[in-house]
Amino acid sequence: MTAGGRDDLLTIAKDAAREGERVAMEWFHQLDRLSVEEKAGPGDLVSQADRDTEDAIRATLNKARPQDAIFGEETGRSDGASDIEWLVDPIDGTTNYLYGRADWAVSVAARRLSDKAIVAAAVSEPVLGRLTAASLGQGTWVEGTRMTILDSVDLERVLIEVNFGRAEQKPFAGRMIDGLIPHVRDVRRGGSAACALAQVATGRANAAWLPGLQPWDGAAGLLLVHEAGGTVGDSTRESPGAWPESGDVLAAGPQLWKSLQQLLICAPQM
């Protein structure tokens, strides 16, 4: 592709994610020095590590593509003159990160503003030393190996990642779990949407139901699943390669997605 095409955007997404990984890991090795703030409550944390990591990612993106918009979790949106907007979550799973756990990620995605398609994505899981990346129409890759989701309709053998959603959704989380548990192998709540979607794309989970997300949380992971042959959308409809307007994300292999959609419709979670 020509400069500025999807291949170029993918390279930039990977470079930005790796730079974010470098800064995040520097702080990860000295967590006792971090001051931590609560944004919207005790479950919504932010630290200097989040801000420094986003600054590093933004610097990489601005150097490579100064004409693009950037929408990051910690510093908001900066406008651009091109048709590309970058969606950045510097540390997705901040609570896990601050507890010294492994399940957090650096997430970077490029979205085309004209049609809202996510066209390039990189999710780094630094503690695991794993970078999963995808480009629209070019597949999902980990270190030179292309990922393919093995679809399944056998719900009894499904491992599904979940979260509990926004504040107004959490009171219904118990009903959602009650609706899933009798039908699936097991449920996990890792605490990072980017990790959960990367796990689906790479076969470490069969599906993910993640209500109440912001685009920066899961845009990159959504493309990873889509390009690995999965289906993404919310509980009402598919949204191939684009962010669901509801912010509720269901991701799985195509046949499994339909089965889980029916389960979720029958088990109200909102």
C-alpha positions in Angstrom: 0.0 0.0 0.0 1.0 3.6 -0.4 2.2 5.7 2.5 -0.8 6.6 4.7 -2.5 3.3 3.7 -3.5 0.6 6.1 -0.1 -1.0 6.2 1.4 2.3 7.2 -1.3 2.9 9.8 -0.6 -0.6 11.2 3.1 0.1 11.6 2.4 3.3 13.4 -0.2 1.6 15.7 2.4 -1.0 16.6 5.1 1.6 17.2 2.8 3.7 19.4 1.7 0.6 21.4 5.3 -0.5 21.9 6.3 3.0 23.1 3.3 3.0 25.5 4.4 -0.4 26.7 7.9 0.9 27.4 6.7 3.8 29.6 4.0 1.7 31.3 6.5 -1.0 32.2 9.0 1.6 33.6 6.3 2.6 36.1 5.2 -1.0 36.7 8.5 -1.7 38.2 8.2 1.1 40.7 4.5 1.1 41.6 5.3 2.2 45.1 6.2 5.6 43.8 2.9 6.3 42.0 0.3 8.6 43.4 -3.2 7.3 42.6 -6.4 9.3 42.1 -10.1 8.3 41.9 -11.9 9.7 38.9 -15.5 8.7 39.2 -15.1 6.5 42.4 -13.0 3.8 44.0 -13.3 1.6 41.0 -12.2 4.2 38.5 -8.5 4.9 39.1 -5.8 7.0 37.3 -2.2 7.5 38.0 0.8 9.3 36.6 1.7 6.1 34.7 -1.6 6.4 32.7 -0.8 10.0 31.8 2.8 9.4 31.0 2.0 6.4 28.9 -0.7 8.3 26.9 1.8 11.2 26.4 4.3 8.8 24.9 1.8 7.3 22.6 0.5 10.7 21.5 4.1 11.8 20.8 4.7 8.8 18.6 1.4 9.4 16.7 2.0 13.1 16.3 5.5 12.6 14.9 4.3 10.0 12.4 0.9 11.5 11.5 0.6 15.1 12.7 -2.5 15.7 10.6 -4.6 13.1 12.5 -7.0 13.5 15.4 -6.3 11.6 18.6 -8.9 10.6 21.2 -7.4 9.3 24.4 -8.9 8.3 27.7 -6.8 10.6 29.9 -6.3 13.7 27.8 -9.4 13.8 25.6 -9.6 14.7 22.0 -7.3 16.7 19.8 -8.7 17.6 16.4 -7.0 16.8 13.1 -7.3 17.7 9.4 -7.3 14.1 8.0 -9.9 11.3 7.9 -8.1 9.3 10.6 -8.7 9.4 14.3 -6.6 7.5 16.8 -8.3 5.9 19.8 -5.9 5.4 22.7 -6.2 3.6 26.0 -2.8 3.9 27.6 -3.4 1.4 30.3 -6.6 -0.6 30.0 -7.1 -2.3 33.3 -5.6 0.4 35.5 -6.8 -1.3 38.7 -5.1 -4.5 37.7 -2.0 -2.6 36.8 -1.8 -0.8 40.2 -2.2 -4.1 42.0 0.7 -5.5 40.1 -1.4 -8.0 38.1 -0.6 -9.1 34.6 -4.0 -8.5 33.0 -3.7 -5.0 31.6 -3.0 -3.7 28.1 -1.9 -0.8 26.0 -4.5 -0.2 23.2 -4.1 1.8 20.0 -6.5 1.9 17.1 -7.0 4.0 13.9 -10.5 4.8 12.9 -11.6 6.3 9.6 -14.0 9.2 10.3 -15.8 9.1 7.0 -17.4 5.7 7.7 -16.3 4.9 11.3 -14.4 1.8 10.2 -11.6 0.7 12.5 -8.7 0.2 10.0 -5.6 -0.6 12.1 -5.1 -1.8 15.7 -2.5 -3.0 18.2 -3.0 -4.3 21.7 0.1 -4.9 23.8 -0.1 -7.1 26.9 3.3 -6.0 28.3 3.6 -8.5 31.2 3.0 -11.4 28.8 5.3 -9.9 26.2 2.6 -10.2 23.6 1.6 -7.7 20.9 -1.5 -8.6 18.8 -2.1 -6.4 15.7 -4.6 -6.2 12.8 -5.2 -4.3 9.7 -8.6 -4.1 8.0 -8.7 -6.9 5.3 -5.2 -8.1 6.2 -5.9 -10.4 9.2 -4.8 -10.5 12.9 -1.2 -11.4 13.7 1.0 -12.3 16.6 4.7 -12.3 15.8 4.3 -13.5 12.3 1.5 -16.0 13.0 -2.0 -15.3 11.6 -4.8 -15.8 14.1 -8.0 -17.6 13.2 -10.9 -18.0 15.5 -12.2 -21.6 15.7 -16.0 -21.2 15.8 -18.1 -23.4 18.1 -21.8 -23.7 18.8 -21.3 -26.0 21.9 -22.1 -23.5 24.7 -21.1 -26.0 27.4 -17.5 -25.8 26.3 -17.4 -22.0 26.0 -15.1 -19.8 28.2 -16.5 -16.3 28.1 -14.9 -13.1 29.4 -17.4 -10.5 30.9 -17.5 -7.2 32.6 -20.3 -5.6 34.6 -20.8 -2.4 32.6 -21.6 1.2 33.5 -22.9 2.2 36.9 -26.5 1.8 35.8 -25.8 -1.6 34.3 -24.1 -3.1 37.3 -27.3 -3.8 39.3 -28.2 -6.3 36.6 -24.9 -8.1 36.5 -26.1 -10.9 38.7 -29.0 -11.6 36.3 -26.5 -11.7 33.4 -24.2 -14.1 35.2 -27.2 -16.3 36.2 -28.2 -16.4 32.6 -24.8 -17.5 31.4 -23.5 -19.9 34.0 -25.9 -22.8 33.4 -25.1 -22.8 29.7 -21.3 -22.2 29.4 -18.1 -23.9 30.6 -17.1 -20.9 32.8 -17.1 -17.1 33.1 -14.1 -14.9 33.7 -13.9 -11.2 34.6 -10.3 -10.1 33.9 -10.9 -6.4 34.2 -9.5 -5.3 30.9 -11.6 -5.1 27.8 -8.6 -4.8 25.5 -7.1 -8.0 27.0 -10.5 -9.8 26.8 -10.9 -9.1 23.1 -7.2 -10.0 22.4 -7.8 -13.2 24.2 -10.8 -14.0 21.9 -8.8 -13.1 18.8 -6.0 -15.4 19.9 -7.9 -18.4 21.2 -7.4 -17.8 24.9 -11.1 -17.2 25.4 -14.0 -18.3 23.2 -16.1 -15.1 23.6 -16.5 -11.8 25.4 -19.5 -9.9 26.6 -18.4 -6.4 27.6 -21.2 -3.9 28.2 -20.6 -0.2 29.0 -17.3 0.5 27.1 -15.9 3.6 25.6 -14.4 3.4 22.1 -10.8 3.7 23.4 -11.4 0.7 25.7 -12.2 -1.8 22.9 -11.8 -0.4 19.4 -8.4 -2.1 18.9 -9.6 -5.4 20.3 -12.7 -5.3 18.2 -10.7 -5.2 15.0 -8.5 -8.0 16.3 -11.6 -10.2 16.6 -13.1 -9.1 13.3 -9.9 -9.8 11.4 -9.4 -13.2 13.1 -12.7 -14.2 11.6 -15.0 -13.4 14.5 -18.2 -11.5 14.8 -18.6 -8.3 16.8 -21.6 -6.2 17.7 -23.8 -5.7 20.7 -26.7 -7.8 22.0 -29.0 -6.4 19.3 -27.0 -6.5 16.1 -23.7 -7.1 14.4 -21.4 -4.1 13.7 -18.7 -5.6 11.4 -15.4 -3.6 11.8 -17.2 -0.6 13.5 -17.8 0.4 17.1 -21.3 -0.4 18.4 -23.1 2.9 19.3 -24.4 1.3 22.5 -20.9 0.7 23.8 -21.9 -2.9 24.6 -19.6 -5.4 22.9 -20.3 -9.0 22.1 -17.4 -10.8 20.4 -17.2 -14.5 19.4 -17.0 -16.8 16.4 -20.0 -16.3 14.0 -22.1 -19.2 15.1 -21.3 -18.9 18.7 -22.1 -15.2 18.6 -25.6 -15.9 17.5 -26.1 -18.4 20.3 -24.8 -16.0 22.9 -26.9 -13.2 21.6 -30.0 -15.3 22.2 -28.8 -16.1 25.7 -28.2 -12.4 26.5 -31.6 -11.4 25.1 -33.3 -13.9 27.4 -31.2 -12.8 30.4 -31.6 -9.0 30.7 -28.4 -7.3 31.6 -29.1 -3.6 31.2 
